[in-house]
Amino acid sequence: MPVLVKVTRNNNEKTAAFGKWYGRVVSTKTMSYQELCKHMSEHNSVYGEDVCLGVANKLQNCMLEQLLEGKKVQFGELGTFYLSVKSTGTLKESDFNLGANIQGLYLCFAPSRTDVNNLSSKMLKKKAAFMNIKDLIETSKKSSGSSESGNGSNSGTSGTGGDSNGGSNGGNTGTLTPNSGDNNGNSNGGATGGGDGGLN
C-alpha cells in the first residue's frame, strides 16, 4: 500500500497560502500497540504475541526512564528520541525559575541519517510510493461495482429452480473513509513550508 495523499484547499484567509491547494498525508486507520505486537509475532518471528508484547512493554518503559534521566535514546536504525522544553523568557538569567518558566516538556524524534538507513525527508520521499486518495476511492468503487455486477448474474436456469433475487444480495463492500483532518492546508507544513520540521 502506498502513502495516501489528499489534496485540499487552504481556507485560512489570514495566510498567504489562502486558496492554494496542498497535499496532506491521510491514513485509513491507526494501528494499536497490541496490533503492532501481533503483527511482529506473525512477521517471520519465532516468538509469540505475548513475548513480543512483553519485550515491547519493557523497551517502552526503559526508553522513558532513560529519557527522563537526560539521555537521548537511539532506536535502532529508525532514529533517536529526545526531550525538549518550552519556556517563557526572562530579562535576567537569575530571574529564570525552572518551575515557573518551564511550561512544557516534549518528546521529540529525529529520523536516522546514517548510510544504513537514511530517513531524512528527501531520502524518505525516494523510498515511498504515493497515491492520491481520490484514485484509491475510485478504484474501490469500480471494484465494488464489478463484484456486484458479477453476483447479479446468478439467476436460475431451470423453470423451478431460478434465483428470484437475481443477485440482489451482491457484495456489500464498505466505502473507504480515511482520516482527512481540516482544510486549512497547514498539516505537514504544507502552507508554511515547514514540513521537514527543521530536519533537512
Disulfide bonds with the S-S distance in Angstrom:
none
